[in-house]
Structure formats: structure tokens, C-alpha cells
């Protein structure tokens, strides 16, 4: 990712098609490791393309990706609705027990002394 970020920084800096040396100087300015083979591969893959075209093509690919990720939460809400007050009371007791455990711990050393 740092090579892509350096490439994009060079584009924002005014270079229409940055070279591997541009990437090297950007990464060198923050003392990051540099691999010439990776930089050359990135530059060769993006040669003849504008960054805006590459980003637009990537967005189009992501549109068909789907999304999802939120489907699993529905089961928990149904179970909680059936349990009612018992679930809330159990959660309250559990929080109280956790607080008590933290208070019971004795610390026999002084970190700064």
C-alpha cells in the first residue's frame, strides 16, 4: 500500500505519470524501506493510464461486490426479545461482577517509584 500511496502523492504533487525514482524519493523522505522491483512493477502496470481512470474502474468493480456484512445481527435481537428482563438483569450482574474483580486486585509495586 505504501507504494500506491507514494504514487498517488506524486500525482497530487504534479507528476502525471510518476517514475520509480519518484516513489523512491517519497518513501525515502519518511525513511521507509524501498523495494525497486515493487516500485517498477507498479509503475509499469499504471503506465499509459491516468489515476482517475484506474480509480473509476476500481469503483465499478466494487459496485458488483455486494456489501452485506450486517445480516447476522437479526438473530440476537429476536433472542433478546424473548428473554426480556431476565437477560437485562443477567447483563447487569455480570458488569457488577467485573467491576468487583478489578477492585479486588492488589498491586504491590509502584510503576514510577
C-alpha positions in Angstrom: 0.0 0.0 0.0 2.8 2.4 0.7 3.9 2.2 -2.9 0.4 3.0 -4.1 0.2 5.9 -1.6 3.6 7.2 -2.8 2.5 7.0 -6.4 -0.7 8.9 -5.6 1.3 11.6 -3.7 3.5 12.1 -6.7 0.4 12.5 -8.9 -1.0 15.0 -6.4 2.3 16.8 -6.5 2.0 17.4 -10.2 3.6 14.3 -11.8 1.2 12.9 -14.4 3.0 9.6 -14.6 5.4 9.1 -11.7 8.6 7.0 -12.1 10.1 4.5 -9.7 12.6 7.2 -8.7 9.7 9.5 -7.6 8.3 6.7 -5.4 11.8 6.1 -4.0 12.2 9.8 -3.1 8.8 9.9 -1.4 9.4 6.8 0.6 12.9 7.9 1.4 11.6 11.1 2.8 9.9 9.2 5.6 12.7 6.7 5.9 10.6 3.8 4.7 12.0 0.7 3.2 12.1 0.6 -0.6 11.9 -2.3 -3.0 12.8 -1.3 -6.5 11.1 -4.4 -8.0 7.8 -3.5 -6.4 8.0 0.1 -7.5 8.9 -0.8 -11.1 6.0 -3.3 -11.2 3.6 -0.6 -10.0 4.9 2.0 -12.5 4.8 -0.5 -15.4 1.2 -1.6 -14.5 0.0 2.0 -14.4 2.0 3.2 -17.4 -0.3 4.9 -20.0 -3.2 5.1 -17.6 -4.4 8.1 -15.6 -5.1 7.7 -11.9 -8.6 8.9 -12.3 -9.3 6.1 -14.9 -7.8 3.5 -12.5 -9.9 4.7 -9.6 -13.1 4.8 -11.7 -12.5 1.3 -12.9 -11.9 0.1 -9.3 -15.2 1.7 -8.2 -17.1 -0.1 -10.9 -15.7 -3.4 -9.8 -16.7 -2.7 -6.2 -20.3 -1.9 -7.2 -20.9 -5.5 -8.0 -19.1 -6.7 -4.9 -22.3 -6.7 -2.8 -21.7 -5.4 0.6 -23.6 -7.5 3.1 -21.9 -8.0 6.4 -24.9 -6.9 8.6 -27.1 -9.9 8.2 -26.0 -11.8 11.3 -27.3 -9.2 13.9 -31.0 -10.1 13.4 -30.8 -13.4 15.4 -29.6 -11.7 18.6 -32.5 -9.2 18.6 -35.1 -12.0 18.4 -33.4 -13.9 21.3 -33.2 -10.8 23.4 -36.9 -10.0 22.8 -37.9 -13.5 24.1 -35.7 -13.2 27.3 -37.0 -9.8 28.3 -36.0 -8.7 31.8 -34.0 -11.8 32.7 -31.4 -11.0 30.0 -31.0 -7.4 31.2 -30.7 -8.5 34.9 -28.0 -11.1 34.0 -26.0 -8.5 32.0 -26.3 -6.0 34.9 -25.0 -8.7 37.4 -22.1 -9.6 35.0 -21.0 -5.9 34.7 -21.1 -5.6 38.5 -19.0 -8.8 38.9 -16.4 -7.5 36.5 -16.1 -4.3 38.5 -15.6 -6.2 41.7 -12.9 -8.3 40.3 -10.9 -5.2 39.2 -11.2 -3.7 42.7 -10.0 -6.9 44.4 -6.7 -7.0 42.6 -3.8 -5.8 44.8 -0.9 -4.1 43.2 2.3 -4.5 45.2 4.6 -2.3 43.1 4.9 1.3 42.2 5.4 1.8 38.5 7.2 5.1 38.8 8.9 4.7 42.2 
